[in-house]
Amino acid sequence: MLAIDELKKRWLIFNRNRNNLSIVEMMLLFSQKEISNQWEQYEKVGLLEECKIWHFPNPGNNAEACTLLHNIIFCLLENQHRSHIVNQISKKNGWAEQWCLQALKYHILQIYEYEYIASILEGRGFLNGSEKILDSMVSVYENTKLIDYLIKALTQNKLYSKAIFYQKINIERTKRHKIEQHMEALGSFIYLLIQRDGQYSYNVKDIELAQSLNYQYSSHNNSQYEQYQTLINEKLTQYSFKSLPSRSATSQLLGGLQRLNYNTSNKFFGGNAELPYYNDLVRSAPLGLSPDEVKKYFNVHHHLNERLHYVLNKQLKVNDSVLQAGIISAFSLWNYSQIQPEVLQALGFSSAGHPTNFFDLQDKASTLSDGALTRLSGYVAEQQVAEHLKAQGHHVVFPEKANQMGYDLFVDGQPMQVKCTTSESYIQQHLNNHPDIPVIINSEMAEYFKDHPNVIIDYDLSHETVQTVLADSVTHLDQFGSMQESVLTPFLALFVSSKRHYHLYEHGGYEAKDAALHTIVDTSAKVSGVLAGKNIGFWGGAIIAGPIGAMVGGAVGAFLGNIFASAQSDQLLKPYVVAQAKKVSYQLIELAKLFLKEILPIRHKLYEEDLKAYHIPALNHEYSNKDEEILLLHFQFLHEQKLNRFNELESYLKQLINQSYAHQVQAGWICLENSNQFYHPKLKKHLQLLNKELELYQYYALNPEITPRDGLKLSQSL
């Protein structure tokens, strides 16, 4: 370390030789005890590289010494970047940061110089130590611009917690400025929350607050909002949502050659016997949000169960031992809300005078009203059918009125009736009175109506099971109040059902005694409605037993594999196979067009309406937030993801349908594989026709001895 007197001499030498000294020589002048005119350039550079630590003497209260150090340090700061070699060494050894720290330590900087110092630190990329310098300056002079510099330095060095602390200060300070500055501060705050990705408060995570604030931010800076939302989505869906398989360069090349060969053959040489199915294109299709993905999402965000339990404990007064048993979960709440959206409105429970739990309703019940059991058995069936359809991928909601004439559910926007009975005439009566409304029936009645165009069979709906559920519910009704800690029933369904049915009771839907029984039956229906794995038969037995039944759900490639080889080997000898392949391809393209024109727009509108139904108070970064708001935020996010996935599927299909003939056929395969998730009045007829053409193609390809006339007879017999 050079003493003050020695620095005075060096400063005089510098001023006399300012124009002749290089930057390297200037640095040596203020850092080396011994100076030589005989040093070679490489020796000078070597000496600077060895200079790791700079020490300036303490000027104390000596004004002259303070001025001297101020001049030397500013001279070094202003010139160190002018030499590439010196700049590199300075950054490597943190010279500028050392100079500034000592200047602050000795109180030789003026406040008006702080922003200039901050700009130099920024130009150097906020190296290690910058945040300490800026923090010291901000503690002396809390200036919005200085705080901005400090936040950048903290962020650069990944000190997010401290950066968030100061950004909150900036948000408050910018409230007095233009709205643009305030929103910019809010945007930076969102970014910091995303980067830290920790716990913001006792019940709110950083990413949850970022998601909520980003909704507010979206109207002011749409492009920035989208960038933040992409980052938020990645954080929220990490480890839960599937990513689309990426196509390798090799598979793209081979797939492209296959499609070129097919399109050329089809356009110029009359086609071939191949049904074009390209795994790379079909497997790359964006798929809807699956129940498995949603379940994994709630497993990843398992803290939501704790938040839900807190709400239920506070509102329903459910014993902790019941909640800790895992009977209720955020995932079960999500599932329930998909068919009964009012469950989410019930989370607030602000309606005065309404019961806060099932036991309030039970107190109103003494004996069952006439006809209650019949009505309730139908209600259990409706609940189970709704659960089955939802698990299959359909959009299902109940009508607002519980006693709606002619239908019980909306499935993909279409009204449908549910009948669970052993009476054939009971079902026929509905068909006679409402011929335009399809009816879903239980498995026991399948043999009587399996070929009826307006009857849909739920193979998982059993009349016997429904009656058992109902009987058990009635048996337990009187005892239920004493079973709070032991009954194995989802209290969540119970709680929300009590709110729903009390509302219907108040508005004259039925008597209080019926409302109580509706409530427990509703809950039991959730427990007993276990799926056996079959799809509800929207298409009829003939289709399920035919080629389409083997293809739906992603098995097209496996089904066609053993057919292609046979079809291609004899295509020159079997022109009728080529002709039949063209018919199937045409029907697949028509199926894709039907989906894009009529089926997908309906589902799109339903998903948009679901999302619009949400009105969630924004989380606040200053005050505590309610647990139910956190739950609803995640539910809103999942609804958005459902809509986004659907938009991606629509866009992908449109992209395929606007390309070559082979691409258009792939759009058809994708629609076919996912057709069990959609209901539309025209879909069944289209699938029946496609099923017939596929069966003919299969028969022709696998039976070389067949003749076209035999084929005609086969076609007529299908």
N, C-alpha and C positions, 0 to 999 in steps of 0.2 A: 504494500500500500504506500502510495506517495503522500508525503506530508503536505500540508497547506502551502508552506513556503516553496516546496519543490513544484507544486502545481502552478503557483504564480509564475515561476520562471518558465515552465513549459508553455503556459498560456501566452506569454510574451513571445516566445520562440514561434509558436503557432501563428500569431497575428503578423509577425514580420515575414514569415515564409508561407503564408496561407495559399498563395497562388502557385507555389512550387511543390508543395507536399502532396503526395498521393493519399488516397483514403487509407491505404494500408499503413503508410508512414504516420498519418495522423493518429490512428489507433495505437500504434506502438509508442508514440510520444506520450500518451496519457495512461499507459498501462505498464511500461517497462522501466525498471529502475536504472538500467544502463542502456544508452543509445549509441549506436555506431554507424558511421557513414560507410563502413566497409561491408556491411551485410549484403549478401545477394538476395534476389527476390524470393527464392525458395526458402532462405533462412528467415526472412521477415514473415512469410506466411506460416512457417513452422512455429515461430514464436507466438503468433496470434492463436494458432490452434491449441497451443498449450495453455493459453490464458482462459481457464475455465471460470474463475471467480474474479469479479471486480470488487475492489474495496476502495471507497472514498472516505476520507477522514470526516469526523463529526465537526461541523463548523461551529456548533454551539450557538451562542448569541452574537457571534461576530458577524455583523452585517456584511462586511467586505468579503469574508470567507463564504458566506451564503450566496452572495452574488456571483462569486467566482465559480462555485460548484454548479450553480444554476446555468451559467453560460457554457461550461464544459459539457454538462449532461445534454443540454439542448443541441449543442454542436454535434455531439456524437449521434443523437437521435436523428437529426436532420440529414446526416451524411452517410450513416452506415449502410444504407440501401443502395448508394450510388456505385458501389463496387460489388460485382457479383460474388467474388471470393469472400469479401468481408461480410456480405449479407448472409451467405451460407453459414459461415462460422458463427455469426451473431445469432442466427436462429438455432443452430445446433447447441450452442452453449447458453442460450437465453440471456444474452448481454442486455438487450433493451429492457427486459423485464427486471433485471438486477438494478439497472440505472434508475428506473422509475420507482422501485421499492425503496431504494436509498433516498431518493429525492423526497418521497412522502415521509419517510422516517425522520428526516432532518427538517421537515416543514419548509422546504425551499420552493415549492410550487405554488403558483397563484391559482385561485379557483377558476378564473376565466381560461386557464390553460388546460383544465381537466379534459374538456372535449377533444382538444388537439391530441393529448396523450392517448385518449381512448381510440381515436382514429388511427394512430400509429399501431397500436396493439391489434386493431382489427385488420390492418393491412398485413400484419405478420401472421394472421390466421389464429389469433387468440391462443398463443402458446401457453404452456403450463406456467402458472404464476400470474397470468393476465387477470384471472377472476379475483385474485387477492388484491391486486392493484385497484381494480375497478370497484370492488367492495369497499375498500378504504376511502375512495373518492366519494362514493355514494353516501357513505356514513357521514361525510362532512357536508356534502351538497347534494340533496335528493332532487335530482333533475331528471325529467322524463327521458331525455335523450341519453343521459348517462346510464339510467336504469336499463334502457334498451341495449346499450353496449354490454352492460354487465350480464344481462340475460343471454345474449349471444355467446359470451365467453363461457358462462356456466353450461350452456347447451353444448357447445363445442367440446367441453371436457366432461360431458355426460353427468353433470351435477344437477339433475333434473329437479330434485326436491327444492333446492334453494332457488332455482330458476322459476319454479312455480310460485314460490313465496313472493318474489319480486314482481312477477307478471300480474299477480293479483293487485299489487299496489298500482301498477301501470293501468290496469283496467279501471280502477277507481279514479285515477288522475285524468284519464282520457274522457271520462264522462263529461268533463267541462269543455272538451274540445269538439271538433267536428265529428259527426257520426262515423265518417270514414276511418278516422284515427281510432275511435273506440272499437269499431268492429275489427280493425287490424290487430289491436291488442287482444281482443277476444279470440281471433283466429290463432294467434301465437300461443295463447293459453291452451287451446284445444290441442295444438301440435305437441306441446310439452306433456300434456296428460297422456297422449297416445304413446309418446316415447318412454315415459316413466312406467306406465302400465302397472301401477301398484294399487295401494289402498288409499283413497282420498280422505274418507272419513270412516267412522265406525261401521256404517252400513252401505257406503257407496264406493265403488271401485273407480279408478281413474278413467277406465275405458267407458264405463257407464255414463259418467258425467260428460265425457267428450262426445259421446253419441247424442246425448240430450242437447248439449250446447250447439252441436253442429246442425241440428234441425233449425235452431234459431238463426244460425249464421248463414244458412243456405240462401235466404232471400237477398243477402247483401253481396255475396261473392260466390257465384254459382260454380265457377271453375275451381276455386280453392276448396269449396265445400266438397266437390266430387273427389278431389285428391285426398282430403282428410277421410272421407267416407270409405274410400278404398282401403286405407290403412286401418280404419276402425273395423271394417268387415273382416280383414285378415286376422286381426287380434281376436275378435269375438268368435270366429268360426274355426280358429286353429284347433286341430286335433279332433274336430267333430264332423265337418262337412267334407264330402268327397270332392276331389279335384278331377276334372276331365282328363282322361288319359291322353298324353301327348303323342302325336303321330311322329314316328321316326322318319328320317329322310329316306331310308330304304323302303319303308312301307308306303310312303307317299309316292315314291317313284314307281314301285310295282303296281300300286293301286291305280295310278295315272295311266300306266301302260295297259292295264286290264280294261279300264274305261275307254281308252282310245280304241282298243281292239273291238270292244263291243259296239261302240258308237259307229265305227267304220263299217263293221259287218252289217249292222242294222240299217245304215243309211244307203250303202252301195251294193250289198250282196244279199239282200233279202233277209238278213238276220241269222241267228243261230239258235240252238236249242237251250242255251243258257238262260236261266233267270238271274239277272244281274243282282248279286248281293255282295256288297263290299264292306267288310267288317270295319275297315279304318274309318269310313264315313258314318256308318250306323253307330258305332261305339263312341264316336266323338260328339254325338248329339247331347245337348244339355238336357238333363232329366229333372223332373220335379223334386221338390224337397221330400225325402223319404222319411217315414216314421223312425227308422234306425238313425238317420242323421240328427233328427230332432232329439231323440233320446240321448245320443252322445253329447249333443249340445248342452243339455241339462246336467249330464254327468260332469262335463267340464266345468260348468258354472254351478257347482253343487251348493254354493253359498245361497242360491235362490231358495232352496228348501228351508234354510234357517230363517230367511226373511218371511217366507210364507207361514211358517210355524209361528213366528212372532205375531203376525196379523191374526191368525186363527186363535191363538191363545188370548190375544187382547180382545178380539171381537166375540168369539164363540165360547171362550172360557174353557176350551178343551184342556183336559189334564195333560201335563207335560209327558207323562209316561206313554200316553197314546200317541202323541206326536213323535216321540223319539222311536217308537216302534216302526216307523217308516211307512205307515199306512197311507199317508198323504205326501205328495211330492209336487214340485213345480211342474213336472212332466205330466202328471195326472190332471193338474189344473189346465194346462195347455190343451190336452186332448179333449177335456170336457168342454172347454170354451169353443172348440171348433164346431160343435153341433148346437151349443147353447151359449151364444155370445154374451147373454145377460150375466153370465158368471163373472165377467170382468167388471160390470157395473156394480155387482154386489160386493166387490172388494172394499168399496168405500163405506157402505152401510150407514148412510147418513139419514135415511128416512125415519123420522120419529114415529114411534108407535108400532113399528114392525117388529116381529119376533127376532131375537138375535140367535136363536138356535132351535133345533127341532123340538126340544122339550116344551117350548111355549105352545107349539101346535098340538103336541100330544095332550096337553091339558084341556084343549078344546074338544077332544074326541072322546066319545063314550061308546056309541054303537055305530055300526056301519049303515049307511043309507041304502035304500033299495037300488039295485043295479050297479052299486059301486064296484063289486068284484069284476063284473063284465067289462066295465069301462077301464078298470085298472089293468086287467090282463092285456087289453089292447095297448095300453100305455107302455107296459113292459116290453111288448113286441116292438113298438116303435123305437124305443131306446136301443134295443139290441140291433135292429136293422140299421139304425143310424151309425152305431159303432162299427158294424161290419163294412158298410159302404165307405166310411171315412178311412178305415184301415186299408181299403182297396185303392184309395186315391181319389175318391169322388168328393165333390163339394156338397155338403149336406147341412141344412138348417131346418129348424122347426118354424112353422108359421107363427105369427104373433098370437093368434087366437088358438087356444088348446082344442076347441071343438069346431074347427074349420070344416065346412061342409064339402065332402068329396075328396079331400086329400089330407095327409098327415105330415108329409115331408116335402121339401124342395131338394131334388137331387140334380146337381148341375143346372140349377135354374128351372127344372121341370117339376111340376106338382106330381106327387105319387101317393097312392093309398097303401096302407099296410093292413093285411088281414092275417091273423093267426088263429086258425079255427080247424075244426074237424068236419065242418059243414060245407059241402060243395055248393049248396044253394046260396049260402051267405056270401060267397065270393061272386057267384053268378049275378047276384042282385046288384052288386057294385058295377059289374061290367054292363049290366042293362041300364042302370041309372046314369052312369058316367063313362060312356064308351071311349071318351077322349083322354081319360086319365088312367095311366098304367097302374096296376096293383101288384105289390110285392107280397108273396104268400110263403107260408111255412113249408118245410120239406115234406111233411106228411101228405100234403095235397098236390105234390108235384105230378103224380101219375095222371091226375084228372085234367090238368091244364098245361102240360108240358109243351104242347104245340100251339097254344093260344098266343096270337101276336101281341096282346096287351097284358100278358101275365108274366111276371118276373119271379123266379124262384130263388129264395134265400136258403141255400142248403144247410146253413148253420142255424137257422131259426127253427126251433122245435116247439110245438104246442105243449108237449109233455113237460119240457123244461120250464116254459113260461108259467104253467100252472103250479109247478113245484116252487118256483120263486115266489109266486103270489101267496101260496099257502104258508111258506116259511115267514114271509113278511107279516102276515096277519097274526101268526102265532107269537111273533116277537114284539108286536106293537105295544102290548100292555106292559111287557117287561123292560122295554128299551131304556126307560129312564134310569134303571139300576145297573145298566150294563156299560156305562160310559168308559170304564177302563179296560174292559175285556172284549167287547164286541169287535169282531174282525170285519168292519165295514168302513169304506172310505168316508171319513167324516167330512171331507171337502164336498163330495157330491151331496151328502146329507145337508150340509150347511146351506149350499146354494139352492138346493131343491126346496128347502124350507122357505127361502125368500121368494122363490118363483111361485110356488103353489099358494103361499099366503097371499101374494098379489092377485092370483086368479080367484082365490076365495073371496077377497075383499070386493072384487068386481063382479061377483055373482057367477063365476065359472062353476063352482060347486060348494058344498057345505064344508064347514071347518073339519068335521070328522073325516070327510073324503080327502081333504087337503092333507091331513096328517098321514093317511094311508098312502096317498100319492107320493108323499115325500120318502117314506121308507122303501116303497116299491121301486121308486126311481133309483135309490141307492143300491138296492139289491140287484137291479137290472145291470148296473155297471159291473157288479162283482161276477154275475153269472154269464155275462155276454162274452165268453171266451171263444175265440175263432178256431175253427177246425182246419182252416187253410184253404177252403174252396172259395172261388169267386161267385158272387151273386150272378145268377144266370140271365143277364140282360139279352143274350143272343139266342138262347134256346139250345136244346140238346143236340140237334144235328150239327151245329157249328162247333160246339164243345168237343164232340166226338170226331170231327173232321180235322183237316190239316191246320186250320186256324187255331183250334184248341191246343195244338202242340206248339204253336209258334208264339202265342201271346206271352209276354213276360220276358222276352229276350232270347227265345230258343229257335229263331228262324234259321240261323246258320247251321245249327246241329241238325235240324229237320231236313234241310236241303242238301246237306253234305253227301248223303248216300244216293241222292237222285242225280246230281250234276254229272257224276262220272258216267253213269249209264246213258244219260241224255246226250252228252257230248260225243260219246264213242260212236254212235250210230246216226248222227244228225243228218248225214247225207242220204241215209236210207229212210229217214222218218221226217218228212217235211211237215207232217201234222203235229209233231212235237214242237217244231219251230213256230208253227202257227199258234199253238196253244200257249207257248211261252209269251208270245206277243199279246195275247188276250189277258194273261195274268198281269203282265207289265202295265198294260193299259188300265186295268182295274186298280192296280196299286197307285198309279198316278192320280186316278179319279178319287181314290180314298184320301190322298194327301190334299187334293184341292177341296174336298168336302171339309176336312179338318180346318184348313186355313180360312175358308169362306164362312163356315157356319158353326163349327163346333168350338174351335179355340176362342173366337171372339166372345162367346157366351161366358166361358170360364174366366177370360181376361176381365170382363166386366164385373163378375162376381168377386174376384180377388181385389179389384179396385174398390168396390163397395165395402168389402171387409176392412180394408185399410182406412177408408174415409170415416168409418164408424169409430175409429179411435180418436179420443180427445184426451191427451195425456198432459197433465201439468208438467212444465219443464223442470228438470232438476236444477237446483241453485247452488252455485259455488260458494255462497256466503253463509247460508243457513242450513239447518238439518233438513233432510228429505224423508218423506214417508216411505215405509217399506213397500206398500202397495204400488207406489209410483215406480219403484225400481223393477218390480215384477212386470208391470204393464209396459215398461220401456223395452224389456226383452221380448215380450209378446209382439209388440209393434215391430221390432226388428225382424222377428221370424216371419211375420206377415209380409214385410218388405222383401225378404229373401225369397219367399214363395212366389211373389209377383215378379221379381227380377229373374228368377229361374225360368218362369213361364215366358217372360219376354224374350229371353235368350233362345228358348226352344222355338218360339214363333219365328224369330229372325233367322234361325238356322234352317228351318223348313222352307222359308221364303227364298233363302239363298240357294238351296238345292233345287227348288222348283223352277228357278229362273236360269238354271244351267242346262247341261246336256240331257239327253233322254235318259242316260244311265243314272245321272244324278237325281232326276225326277223320280225314278223308281225307288231310289234309296229313301227319299222322303216318304214314300208309301210304306216301305218296310218299317220305318221308325214309328209312323202312326199306327201301324198294325200291332207292333210289339207293345205299344202303350195304350191300345184301345180299351183295355179293361178298366182304365181309370176314367172313362168318359161315357156319359149317356146322351144320346140324341135320337129323336124319333126316326131319322133317316139312316142311322148307323147300322141297325140290325139288318135291314134289307140289303145294304151295300155289302156287309160282311157275308151274308148268305150267298150272294152272287160270287164274291171273291172266293169263298170256300168251295163252291162248285167248280170254278175254273181251276183252282189249285189241285183239287182232287182228280180232275181230268188230266192235268199236266203230270201229276204223280203217276197216274195209271199208265199213261202213254209211255213215260220215260222208263218205267220198270217192267213193262211187258212188250218186248221187242216183236213178238208175233202178232200183235194187235193190228187190225186194219182200220182205216178211217171210218168204214161203215160200222164196225164194232164200236168204235169210239162214239159215233153218233148215237147208237143205242144206249151206251153207258151214260152219255150226257142227258138223254131223255129220261133215264131211270133215276137220276139224282134228284 
